Amino acid sequence: MPRPIQATLHLSALRHNLARVRQAAPDAQVWAVVKANAYGHGIERVFDGLRAADGFALLDLDEASRVRALGWRGPILLLEGVFEARDLELCSRLGLWHTVHCDEQIDMLALHKTHEPHRVFLKMNSGMNRLGFAPERYRAAWTRLNALPQVDEISMVTHFSDADGPQGIAAQVARFEEATRDLPGERSLSNSAATLRFGGDAAAKADWVRPGIALYGSSPDFPAASAQDWGLQPAMTVSARIIGVQHLQPGDSVGYGSLFVAEQAMRIGVVACGYADGYPRICPTGTPVLVDGVRSRTLGRVSMDMLVVDLTELPAAGFGSTVTLWGQASTGAVLSIDEVAQAAGTVGYELMCALAQRVPVVVAD
């Protein structure tokens, strides 16, 4: 039989989370962000769960081609725009909208020969200091784009640096509004955190919102608020089975480096999951898991193919028991990916994107 580990993708959770985003930002159109292969979930696998979105936003042309191959005829936005002039040809062929964030991309458009003018999203650097035109240069960039016959419609976009924290979005919204005042075109400002926290604010909501992590059931501002607090459901469950049971006496250690030493008699289970499956090696003793739907913890160092869980207080659990590493157990109990990520000193995004190819994925409605 195959090694007893799998990831389950829940389409119903994706649909629920998309609806939750719409509820948070009523009247706004929604980009479903599917960059990084849909945050590790797989573009082809999530498509049916997210096809009720108004558009798909992603990074590269290969991902855009895959979305078109699925039959999507609606908007697709390249969040970082094109990287070289010849990319504009494929944008024309696939009908892609694309971000413009620097003078070099405007230069490419000015030299591009096309029969169909491009829909572009002009990006402002309102404080994130990654991509985009500074507010004082924004109108000049807009004017230059507007003069090009290669450009049809210009929308305006920015990205918040602190939507998930106490600093919030007010300063960046103010910069954006001042620089874009009276300029025609649709606007897009809010990511997952801004949509859920400030979606009722008309300025933040604008015409389009761009949820990413929230669609997949992770909280954008954990631990301030959990996914459950936001009414989100986990789109991915990673589970494995116990393939061995050991009994420890006081003083016995567990795993490489003997990082965990038993202080009392214990019963432990060896699980068919390790860092080669995408489970973080750095997860310490105490990282939460669900064993047959009951909360327990890991013990010792995570190995390449195995990890160990505490069964001392779970007498009914043993060989063949299901261990939920994150997601929803068959009992209905939920272990948020954010809790596991917090134990590893990272964020849920990284765990999603790190799921290894050797882990089989099952799509469930």
Helices and strands as residue ranges (DSSP letters): E 5-10, H 11-24, E 29-33, H 35-39, H 43-50, E 55-58, H 61-69, E 76-78, H 87-94, E 97-100, H 103-111, E 118-124, H 135-146, E 151-158, H 170-180, E 187-190, H 192-198, H 202-205, E 208-209, G 213-216, E 236-248, E 253-254, G 256-258, E 260-261, E 266-271, G 275-277, E 288-291, E 294-299, E 307-310, E 322-328, E 334-335, H 337-343, H 348-353, E 361-364
